[in-house]
Amino acid sequence: MTVLLNLICYQSSMKMANHTEVREFVFQGFSNFHEHQLTLFIVFLIVYILTLAGNVIIVTVIRIDHHLHTPMYFFLSVLSTMLSASETVYTLVIIPKMLCNLLGLSRPISLAGCATQMFFFITLAINNCFLLTAMGYDRYVAICNPLRYMILMNKRVCLQLVGAACSIGLIVAMTQVLAVFRLPFCATKVAHFFCDIRPVMKLSCIDTTVNEILTLIISVLVILVPMGLVFISYVLIISSILKIASAKGRKKAFATCASHLTVVIVHYGCASIAYLKPKSENTRDQDQLISVTYTVITPLLNPVVYTLRNKEVKDALLRATGKKPS
């Protein structure tokens, strides 16, 4: 992986015969908020610690609680673990560098380092998109075809869905990174706090229209298509729930989907704003605010949502602390 990224960046530098060679980038980060950088550092550090703690607790509890290892809760366990692991990893590749920048301890990042950061961020973000889509299908089967749930959502099918989500993330991320880092770069200052696609492409010496079209196509495929599938799932789910005779049964069915639907709205909403809007619509500060939402705030929301809105995980946490679930 590292060797391939180094090769990509080397080819990029070799294409710049008529330009100043660029070997590293410098993040401008939150330089426009110079007087508030210490405050931002403290806030982001607290959020980061809470995010890591929350995700580690959820992964650990799911791992040790045997009640969540049954076929009925297998995919819930896998999704919660995968989301928590994904959030933990991509915060690790973004937030520590951002915190250093806020303290004025920033160091340049090499082209290979930038490519690696972009690769892991895109991979994990896309994994989440398709895992949430698979979870929508899981909820659809659980509510609309409960008697066939064990057949339709057996362990093999669940593992195939998870494997497909991870594979798509890896393939799309490699495609995007290859396309971006084959460009020749003339500038070194990234108007962002991490190596996101558009801020890095702006540093290119040549026209990036083809890359922008590719990025838009990929964004539509990995955001709108999964979001559409989730929407279809919930139309069918709501239709089935409304047919349930008892109010208690309808409430229980809605509660089953509440945590997933909350994460879906936050994840797809932030992703749509960030990658499907016209590139000139927002200012640099607005773009960074949107990015903070899905790189700092959303990773904190996921463990909170799955803890407070998901009865099975909440019960597992209570059992882990020696308390009896209600």
Disulfide bonds with the S-S distance in Angstrom:
Cys114-Cys195 1.99
Cys186-Cys205 1.56
